[in-house]
Amino acid sequence: ALSGALCLGLSGPAAAQTPAPVGQVAFLVAYFEVAPASAAKTAALLRQYRTDALKEDGALDVLILQQQDRSTHFALHETWRSQAALDAHVMSAATKAFRASLEALRITPYDERQLHPLTDSLRSKAVPATARVVLTHADASPVNREKAEMLLKTVTTPSRAEAGSARYDVGQQNMPLNHFTMLEIWSDQRAFESHQVTPHTREFRREFGPLSGALYDERVYTVIK
């Protein structure tokens, strides 16, 4: 399973700090890989896609990401004001044109997930170029879904309180509901590594492991400006 996630208003409207009610916003996360010779062209295509998307009604954040140490692996994390706004975006001419252009560059399927917030969604402040963005796909077995939801909610509060935390959101996939995406934005590599060894992170992973229905898939990205 791919990491799902979720995102950030680096290029969108001024980022507010007021939590959005659970279920109000909608997330889109997508993953794909391109041929090595196409990495630079893909980054340019994604920048144009972001520019076009942010002009649409209901666009809050569009984050374009390149996997750390794997320059041919890209991800998108978008936040929309509502599911209706996301639905309109997916059907827009600009989105269709983007996907058609990407078709010639990618060498893996275009893996897209739509999610809703499991926790209140906090839009982040401006993020420095040194930021590390983490997308984690956490897949619980169906019978353990409610336990997984509780654990994901519990780990969010102390993670947000850590030094260097710019954003920590959990999205629940619209279908199936036992798939989740954790979106973490850390100020730099040191802040990310510090989070990895905190007691609450270790406890969460210890308790989530037995509930998991697939590989716990964590990927670290840098932001494409």
Secondary structure, DSSP 4 states (H G I P E B T S, - for coil): ---------SSSSPPP-SPBPTTTSEEEEEEEEB-GGGHHHHHHHHHHHHHHHTTSTTEEEEEEEEETT-TTEEEEEEEESSHHHHHHHHTSHHHHHHHHHHHTTBSS--EEEEEEESS-B-------TT-EEEEEEEEB-GGGHHHHHHHHHHHHHHHHTSTTEEEEEEEEESSSTTEEEEEEEESSHHHHHHHHTSHHHHHHHHHHGGGBSS--EEEEEEE--
